[in-house]
């Protein structure tokens, strides 16, 4: 079991980074960390990620039951998709959901990030698929993301935003930064006339180095 005080402080720090990089606006987005096999700490609803305090965060079990919360600071209704990640991926310890501008633009357009632009993109993701639209706060979003959890590390949520997961919070957040970089790069190269994608030959050589396609 991780030190809860450290986890709460780390979540608040990542929230400040997300807000500072305009990955979230107002009270958007949510973050969670698996505290133990059946417990997690998550961000509260109605609080800006840039101004959270450790005592405002909520503790839940993996069935969604609230174990601890401060008065007036209930868990985000979107924690359901975080819980689905933990249920299906016991190796995952952190989940980040945000609305970064470029990545969310692709999500709103209903477009996955699947253009092989550069080796770093392939190494990090292979591609970032698009999960079909689900009504926020319902089981539709967890159902929509489940098919992608085993084989990917990040997804776009149609008309919604982006979701990343990893074995620690720092890594999950860095995945979100990388998704946004990928999306901005694809957008800007498209404005310049269209990206020059890696050839199949170059891709195959790269896959041999990294141990196969993603």
ChimeraX commands (.cxc) that place a marker at each C-alpha (Angstrom):
marker #1 position 0.00,0.00,0.00 radius 0.5
marker #1 position 1.33,3.42,-0.96 radius 0.5
marker #1 position 1.74,6.29,1.49 radius 0.5
marker #1 position -1.60,8.09,1.25 radius 0.5
marker #1 position -0.24,11.51,2.20 radius 0.5
marker #1 position 2.34,11.35,-0.60 radius 0.5
marker #1 position -0.27,10.17,-3.11 radius 0.5
marker #1 position -2.61,13.05,-2.27 radius 0.5
marker #1 position 0.18,15.60,-2.64 radius 0.5
marker #1 position 1.30,14.07,-5.93 radius 0.5
marker #1 position -2.21,14.22,-7.37 radius 0.5
marker #1 position -2.47,17.91,-6.46 radius 0.5
marker #1 position 0.90,18.61,-8.09 radius 0.5
marker #1 position -0.12,16.86,-11.32 radius 0.5
marker #1 position -3.40,18.79,-11.25 radius 0.5
marker #1 position -1.45,22.05,-11.12 radius 0.5
marker #1 position 0.67,20.95,-14.08 radius 0.5
marker #1 position -2.42,20.05,-16.11 radius 0.5
marker #1 position -4.07,23.38,-15.36 radius 0.5
marker #1 position -0.88,25.31,-16.09 radius 0.5
marker #1 position -0.52,23.63,-19.49 radius 0.5
marker #1 position -4.18,24.33,-20.39 radius 0.5
marker #1 position -5.00,20.63,-20.49 radius 0.5
marker #1 position -8.10,21.43,-18.43 radius 0.5
marker #1 position -10.30,24.49,-18.04 radius 0.5
marker #1 position -12.28,25.51,-14.98 radius 0.5
marker #1 position -13.18,22.30,-13.11 radius 0.5
marker #1 position -12.59,19.89,-16.03 radius 0.5
marker #1 position -10.65,16.64,-15.90 radius 0.5
marker #1 position -9.94,14.09,-13.20 radius 0.5
marker #1 position -7.04,12.11,-11.77 radius 0.5
marker #1 position -6.85,8.91,-9.74 radius 0.5
marker #1 position -4.18,6.73,-8.17 radius 0.5
marker #1 position -4.58,3.16,-6.97 radius 0.5
marker #1 position -3.69,3.25,-3.29 radius 0.5
marker #1 position -3.92,-0.50,-2.65 radius 0.5
marker #1 position -5.44,-3.56,-4.29 radius 0.5
marker #1 position -9.00,-2.35,-3.66 radius 0.5
marker #1 position -8.64,1.36,-2.86 radius 0.5
marker #1 position -8.01,4.48,-4.89 radius 0.5
marker #1 position -7.67,8.20,-4.35 radius 0.5
marker #1 position -9.44,10.46,-6.87 radius 0.5
marker #1 position -10.07,14.12,-7.50 radius 0.5
marker #1 position -13.35,15.68,-6.30 radius 0.5
marker #1 position -16.07,17.10,-8.49 radius 0.5
marker #1 position -16.45,20.84,-8.89 radius 0.5
marker #1 position -12.87,21.77,-8.01 radius 0.5
marker #1 position -10.29,23.20,-10.41 radius 0.5
marker #1 position -7.35,20.86,-10.89 radius 0.5
marker #1 position -5.07,23.87,-10.50 radius 0.5
marker #1 position -6.24,24.66,-6.95 radius 0.5
marker #1 position -6.94,21.34,-5.27 radius 0.5
marker #1 position -5.88,20.61,-1.71 radius 0.5
marker #1 position -4.90,17.12,-0.49 radius 0.5
marker #1 position -7.75,16.99,2.03 radius 0.5
marker #1 position -10.32,17.58,-0.73 radius 0.5
marker #1 position -9.47,14.31,-2.51 radius 0.5
marker #1 position -11.69,11.26,-2.08 radius 0.5
marker #1 position -10.96,7.65,-1.21 radius 0.5
marker #1 position -13.05,4.95,-2.91 radius 0.5
marker #1 position -13.01,1.19,-3.29 radius 0.5
marker #1 position -12.98,-0.46,-6.71 radius 0.5
marker #1 position -16.74,-0.90,-6.58 radius 0.5
marker #1 position -17.14,2.87,-6.45 radius 0.5
marker #1 position -18.13,3.07,-2.79 radius 0.5
marker #1 position -16.90,6.20,-1.01 radius 0.5
marker #1 position -14.63,5.32,1.91 radius 0.5
marker #1 position -13.53,8.83,2.85 radius 0.5
marker #1 position -14.41,12.34,1.66 radius 0.5
marker #1 position -14.52,15.85,3.05 radius 0.5
marker #1 position -17.93,17.47,3.36 radius 0.5
marker #1 position -18.91,19.08,0.07 radius 0.5
marker #1 position -16.22,17.32,-1.94 radius 0.5
marker #1 position -17.68,14.18,-3.48 radius 0.5
marker #1 position -15.86,12.14,-6.13 radius 0.5
marker #1 position -16.04,13.00,-9.81 radius 0.5
marker #1 position -18.89,11.24,-11.58 radius 0.5
marker #1 position -16.35,10.20,-14.22 radius 0.5
marker #1 position -14.45,8.01,-11.76 radius 0.5
marker #1 position -16.36,5.09,-13.29 radius 0.5
marker #1 position -13.98,5.00,-16.23 radius 0.5
marker #1 position -10.99,5.09,-13.90 radius 0.5
marker #1 position -12.39,2.15,-11.97 radius 0.5
marker #1 position -12.91,0.20,-15.20 radius 0.5
marker #1 position -9.22,0.66,-16.05 radius 0.5
marker #1 position -8.15,-0.66,-12.63 radius 0.5
marker #1 position -10.55,-3.58,-12.80 radius 0.5
marker #1 position -9.31,-4.70,-16.20 radius 0.5
marker #1 position -5.64,-3.79,-15.71 radius 0.5
marker #1 position -4.34,-4.87,-12.26 radius 0.5
marker #1 position -0.88,-3.67,-13.29 radius 0.5
marker #1 position -2.08,-0.06,-13.69 radius 0.5
marker #1 position -1.77,2.34,-10.76 radius 0.5
marker #1 position -2.77,5.74,-12.16 radius 0.5
marker #1 position -5.29,7.21,-14.61 radius 0.5
marker #1 position -5.48,10.76,-16.01 radius 0.5
marker #1 position -8.39,12.32,-17.88 radius 0.5
marker #1 position -8.02,15.76,-19.46 radius 0.5
marker #1 position -9.21,17.98,-22.30 radius 0.5
marker #1 position -5.98,19.14,-23.97 radius 0.5
marker #1 position -6.86,21.47,-26.83 radius 0.5
marker #1 position -5.36,19.69,-29.84 radius 0.5
marker #1 position -6.13,16.14,-28.74 radius 0.5
marker #1 position -9.67,17.11,-27.82 radius 0.5
marker #1 position -10.09,18.79,-31.21 radius 0.5
marker #1 position -9.40,15.43,-32.86 radius 0.5
marker #1 position -11.78,13.74,-30.42 radius 0.5
marker #1 position -14.52,16.24,-31.24 radius 0.5
marker #1 position -13.94,15.62,-34.95 radius 0.5
marker #1 position -14.24,11.87,-34.34 radius 0.5
marker #1 position -10.68,11.18,-35.53 radius 0.5
marker #1 position -8.11,8.86,-33.98 radius 0.5
marker #1 position -4.42,9.73,-33.85 radius 0.5
marker #1 position -3.16,6.99,-36.14 radius 0.5
marker #1 position -0.70,8.63,-38.54 radius 0.5
marker #1 position 2.90,7.34,-38.19 radius 0.5
marker #1 position 4.65,10.70,-38.02 radius 0.5
marker #1 position 7.89,9.97,-36.19 radius 0.5
marker #1 position 9.62,7.16,-34.27 radius 0.5
marker #1 position 8.79,8.64,-30.84 radius 0.5
marker #1 position 5.09,8.45,-31.63 radius 0.5
marker #1 position 5.36,4.78,-32.60 radius 0.5
marker #1 position 7.45,3.92,-29.55 radius 0.5
marker #1 position 5.11,5.74,-27.16 radius 0.5
marker #1 position 1.75,4.67,-28.55 radius 0.5
marker #1 position 1.73,2.95,-31.91 radius 0.5
marker #1 position -1.47,4.92,-32.28 radius 0.5
marker #1 position -4.09,6.56,-30.09 radius 0.5
marker #1 position -7.48,5.04,-30.96 radius 0.5
marker #1 position -10.87,6.73,-30.66 radius 0.5
marker #1 position -13.44,5.30,-28.23 radius 0.5
marker #1 position -17.03,5.84,-29.36 radius 0.5
marker #1 position -19.10,8.50,-27.67 radius 0.5
marker #1 position -20.59,7.74,-24.28 radius 0.5
marker #1 position -22.85,9.90,-22.13 radius 0.5
marker #1 position -20.77,11.47,-19.34 radius 0.5
marker #1 position -21.32,10.08,-15.83 radius 0.5
marker #1 position -22.92,6.87,-17.15 radius 0.5
marker #1 position -21.62,3.35,-17.73 radius 0.5
marker #1 position -21.48,4.09,-21.46 radius 0.5
marker #1 position -17.95,5.54,-21.26 radius 0.5
marker #1 position -16.45,2.62,-19.28 radius 0.5
marker #1 position -18.04,0.26,-21.81 radius 0.5
marker #1 position -16.65,2.29,-24.71 radius 0.5
marker #1 position -13.06,2.30,-23.42 radius 0.5
marker #1 position -12.88,-1.34,-22.29 radius 0.5
marker #1 position -11.95,-2.83,-25.71 radius 0.5
marker #1 position -8.79,-0.68,-25.79 radius 0.5
marker #1 position -7.46,-1.19,-22.28 radius 0.5
marker #1 position -5.40,-4.32,-22.89 radius 0.5
marker #1 position -3.47,-3.11,-25.93 radius 0.5
marker #1 position -3.12,0.66,-25.58 radius 0.5
marker #1 position -1.86,3.25,-23.11 radius 0.5
marker #1 position -3.99,6.19,-24.26 radius 0.5
marker #1 position -7.27,6.81,-26.03 radius 0.5
marker #1 position -9.34,9.69,-27.30 radius 0.5
marker #1 position -12.92,9.87,-26.06 radius 0.5
marker #1 position -15.21,10.92,-28.90 radius 0.5
marker #1 position -16.51,14.50,-28.38 radius 0.5
marker #1 position -14.98,14.51,-24.92 radius 0.5
marker #1 position -11.20,14.45,-24.35 radius 0.5
marker #1 position -8.34,12.05,-23.69 radius 0.5
marker #1 position -7.57,9.30,-21.19 radius 0.5
marker #1 position -4.16,7.86,-20.28 radius 0.5
marker #1 position -3.04,5.20,-17.81 radius 0.5
marker #1 position 0.27,3.86,-16.52 radius 0.5
marker #1 position 2.00,2.13,-13.62 radius 0.5
marker #1 position 2.52,5.42,-11.79 radius 0.5
marker #1 position 1.00,8.89,-11.91 radius 0.5
marker #1 position 4.03,10.65,-13.34 radius 0.5
marker #1 position 4.06,8.24,-16.29 radius 0.5
marker #1 position 0.30,8.57,-16.84 radius 0.5
marker #1 position 0.62,12.36,-16.91 radius 0.5
marker #1 position 3.58,12.21,-19.30 radius 0.5
marker #1 position 1.47,10.04,-21.60 radius 0.5
marker #1 position -1.10,12.85,-21.66 radius 0.5
marker #1 position 1.60,15.37,-22.58 radius 0.5
marker #1 position 2.76,13.07,-25.37 radius 0.5
marker #1 position -0.78,12.62,-26.70 radius 0.5
marker #1 position -1.18,16.40,-26.89 radius 0.5
marker #1 position 2.20,16.80,-28.60 radius 0.5
marker #1 position 1.22,14.12,-31.14 radius 0.5
marker #1 position -2.11,15.83,-31.82 radius 0.5
marker #1 position -0.56,19.28,-32.22 radius 0.5
marker #1 position 2.15,17.91,-34.51 radius 0.5
marker #1 position -0.45,16.20,-36.71 radius 0.5
marker #1 position -2.57,19.35,-36.83 radius 0.5
marker #1 position 0.31,21.66,-37.73 radius 0.5
marker #1 position 1.83,19.38,-40.36 radius 0.5
marker #1 position -1.61,19.05,-41.94 radius 0.5
marker #1 position -1.80,22.84,-42.17 radius 0.5
marker #1 position 1.59,22.81,-43.91 radius 0.5
marker #1 position 0.31,20.54,-46.65 radius 0.5
marker #1 position 0.18,17.15,-44.99 radius 0.5
marker #1 position 2.72,15.14,-42.96 radius 0.5
marker #1 position 5.35,12.90,-44.53 radius 0.5
marker #1 position 4.58,9.62,-42.82 radius 0.5
marker #1 position 7.07,6.88,-42.11 radius 0.5
marker #1 position 7.22,4.30,-44.90 radius 0.5
marker #1 position 6.27,0.67,-44.31 radius 0.5
marker #1 position 9.94,-0.26,-44.58 radius 0.5
marker #1 position 10.91,2.23,-41.89 radius 0.5
marker #1 position 8.02,1.11,-39.71 radius 0.5
marker #1 position 9.00,-2.55,-39.98 radius 0.5
marker #1 position 12.59,-1.74,-38.99 radius 0.5
marker #1 position 11.29,0.26,-36.04 radius 0.5
marker #1 position 8.93,-2.52,-34.97 radius 0.5
marker #1 position 11.87,-4.94,-35.00 radius 0.5
marker #1 position 13.74,-2.64,-32.62 radius 0.5
marker #1 position 10.84,-2.11,-30.20 radius 0.5
marker #1 position 9.66,-5.71,-30.30 radius 0.5
marker #1 position 6.61,-5.70,-32.51 radius 0.5
marker #1 position 3.63,-3.62,-33.55 radius 0.5
marker #1 position 1.36,-1.95,-31.00 radius 0.5
marker link #1:1,2 radius 0.2
marker link #1:2,3 radius 0.2
marker link #1:3,4 radius 0.2
marker link #1:4,5 radius 0.2
marker link #1:5,6 radius 0.2
marker link #1:6,7 radius 0.2
marker link #1:7,8 radius 0.2
marker link #1:8,9 radius 0.2
marker link #1:9,10 radius 0.2
marker link #1:10,11 radius 0.2
marker link #1:11,12 radius 0.2
marker link #1:12,13 radius 0.2
marker link #1:13,14 radius 0.2
marker link #1:14,15 radius 0.2
marker link #1:15,16 radius 0.2
marker link #1:16,17 radius 0.2
marker link #1:17,18 radius 0.2
marker link #1:18,19 radius 0.2
marker link #1:19,20 radius 0.2
marker link #1:20,21 radius 0.2
marker link #1:21,22 radius 0.2
marker link #1:22,23 radius 0.2
marker link #1:23,24 radius 0.2
marker link #1:24,25 radius 0.2
marker link #1:25,26 radius 0.2
marker link #1:26,27 radius 0.2
marker link #1:27,28 radius 0.2
marker link #1:28,29 radius 0.2
marker link #1:29,30 radius 0.2
marker link #1:30,31 radius 0.2
marker link #1:31,32 radius 0.2
marker link #1:32,33 radius 0.2
marker link #1:33,34 radius 0.2
marker link #1:34,35 radius 0.2
marker link #1:35,36 radius 0.2
marker link #1:36,37 radius 0.2
marker link #1:37,38 radius 0.2
marker link #1:38,39 radius 0.2
marker link #1:39,40 radius 0.2
marker link #1:40,41 radius 0.2
marker link #1:41,42 radius 0.2
marker link #1:42,43 radius 0.2
marker link #1:43,44 radius 0.2
marker link #1:44,45 radius 0.2
marker link #1:45,46 radius 0.2
marker link #1:46,47 radius 0.2
marker link #1:47,48 radius 0.2
marker link #1:48,49 radius 0.2
marker link #1:49,50 radius 0.2
marker link #1:50,51 radius 0.2
marker link #1:51,52 radius 0.2
marker link #1:52,53 radius 0.2
marker link #1:53,54 radius 0.2
marker link #1:54,55 radius 0.2
marker link #1:55,56 radius 0.2
marker link #1:56,57 radius 0.2
marker link #1:57,58 radius 0.2
marker link #1:58,59 radius 0.2
marker link #1:59,60 radius 0.2
marker link #1:60,61 radius 0.2
marker link #1:61,62 radius 0.2
marker link #1:62,63 radius 0.2
marker link #1:63,64 radius 0.2
marker link #1:64,65 radius 0.2
marker link #1:65,66 radius 0.2
marker link #1:66,67 radius 0.2
marker link #1:67,68 radius 0.2
marker link #1:68,69 radius 0.2
marker link #1:69,70 radius 0.2
marker link #1:70,71 radius 0.2
marker link #1:71,72 radius 0.2
marker link #1:72,73 radius 0.2
marker link #1:73,74 radius 0.2
marker link #1:74,75 radius 0.2
marker link #1:75,76 radius 0.2
marker link #1:76,77 radius 0.2
marker link #1:77,78 radius 0.2
marker link #1:78,79 radius 0.2
marker link #1:79,80 radius 0.2
marker link #1:80,81 radius 0.2
marker link #1:81,82 radius 0.2
marker link #1:82,83 radius 0.2
marker link #1:83,84 radius 0.2
marker link #1:84,85 radius 0.2
marker link #1:85,86 radius 0.2
marker link #1:86,87 radius 0.2
marker link #1:87,88 radius 0.2
marker link #1:88,89 radius 0.2
marker link #1:89,90 radius 0.2
marker link #1:90,91 radius 0.2
marker link #1:91,92 radius 0.2
marker link #1:92,93 radius 0.2
marker link #1:93,94 radius 0.2
marker link #1:94,95 radius 0.2
marker link #1:95,96 radius 0.2
marker link #1:96,97 radius 0.2
marker link #1:97,98 radius 0.2
marker link #1:98,99 radius 0.2
marker link #1:99,100 radius 0.2
marker link #1:100,101 radius 0.2
marker link #1:101,102 radius 0.2
marker link #1:102,103 radius 0.2
marker link #1:103,104 radius 0.2
marker link #1:104,105 radius 0.2
marker link #1:105,106 radius 0.2
marker link #1:106,107 radius 0.2
marker link #1:107,108 radius 0.2
marker link #1:108,109 radius 0.2
marker link #1:109,110 radius 0.2
marker link #1:110,111 radius 0.2
marker link #1:111,112 radius 0.2
marker link #1:112,113 radius 0.2
marker link #1:113,114 radius 0.2
marker link #1:114,115 radius 0.2
marker link #1:115,116 radius 0.2
marker link #1:116,117 radius 0.2
marker link #1:117,118 radius 0.2
marker link #1:118,119 radius 0.2
marker link #1:119,120 radius 0.2
marker link #1:120,121 radius 0.2
marker link #1:121,122 radius 0.2
marker link #1:122,123 radius 0.2
marker link #1:123,124 radius 0.2
marker link #1:124,125 radius 0.2
marker link #1:125,126 radius 0.2
marker link #1:126,127 radius 0.2
marker link #1:127,128 radius 0.2
marker link #1:128,129 radius 0.2
marker link #1:129,130 radius 0.2
marker link #1:130,131 radius 0.2
marker link #1:131,132 radius 0.2
marker link #1:132,133 radius 0.2
marker link #1:133,134 radius 0.2
marker link #1:134,135 radius 0.2
marker link #1:135,136 radius 0.2
marker link #1:136,137 radius 0.2
marker link #1:137,138 radius 0.2
marker link #1:138,139 radius 0.2
marker link #1:139,140 radius 0.2
marker link #1:140,141 radius 0.2
marker link #1:141,142 radius 0.2
marker link #1:142,143 radius 0.2
marker link #1:143,144 radius 0.2
marker link #1:144,145 radius 0.2
marker link #1:145,146 radius 0.2
marker link #1:146,147 radius 0.2
marker link #1:147,148 radius 0.2
marker link #1:148,149 radius 0.2
marker link #1:149,150 radius 0.2
marker link #1:150,151 radius 0.2
marker link #1:151,152 radius 0.2
marker link #1:152,153 radius 0.2
marker link #1:153,154 radius 0.2
marker link #1:154,155 radius 0.2
marker link #1:155,156 radius 0.2
marker link #1:156,157 radius 0.2
marker link #1:157,158 radius 0.2
marker link #1:158,159 radius 0.2
marker link #1:159,160 radius 0.2
marker link #1:160,161 radius 0.2
marker link #1:161,162 radius 0.2
marker link #1:162,163 radius 0.2
marker link #1:163,164 radius 0.2
marker link #1:164,165 radius 0.2
marker link #1:165,166 radius 0.2
marker link #1:166,167 radius 0.2
marker link #1:167,168 radius 0.2
marker link #1:168,169 radius 0.2
marker link #1:169,170 radius 0.2
marker link #1:170,171 radius 0.2
marker link #1:171,172 radius 0.2
marker link #1:172,173 radius 0.2
marker link #1:173,174 radius 0.2
marker link #1:174,175 radius 0.2
marker link #1:175,176 radius 0.2
marker link #1:176,177 radius 0.2
marker link #1:177,178 radius 0.2
marker link #1:178,179 radius 0.2
marker link #1:179,180 radius 0.2
marker link #1:180,181 radius 0.2
marker link #1:181,182 radius 0.2
marker link #1:182,183 radius 0.2
marker link #1:183,184 radius 0.2
marker link #1:184,185 radius 0.2
marker link #1:185,186 radius 0.2
marker link #1:186,187 radius 0.2
marker link #1:187,188 radius 0.2
marker link #1:188,189 radius 0.2
marker link #1:189,190 radius 0.2
marker link #1:190,191 radius 0.2
marker link #1:191,192 radius 0.2
marker link #1:192,193 radius 0.2
marker link #1:193,194 radius 0.2
marker link #1:194,195 radius 0.2
marker link #1:195,196 radius 0.2
marker link #1:196,197 radius 0.2
marker link #1:197,198 radius 0.2
marker link #1:198,199 radius 0.2
marker link #1:199,200 radius 0.2
marker link #1:200,201 radius 0.2
marker link #1:201,202 radius 0.2
marker link #1:202,203 radius 0.2
marker link #1:203,204 radius 0.2
marker link #1:204,205 radius 0.2
marker link #1:205,206 radius 0.2
marker link #1:206,207 radius 0.2
marker link #1:207,208 radius 0.2
marker link #1:208,209 radius 0.2
marker link #1:209,210 radius 0.2
marker link #1:210,211 radius 0.2
marker link #1:211,212 radius 0.2
marker link #1:212,213 radius 0.2
marker link #1:213,214 radius 0.2
view
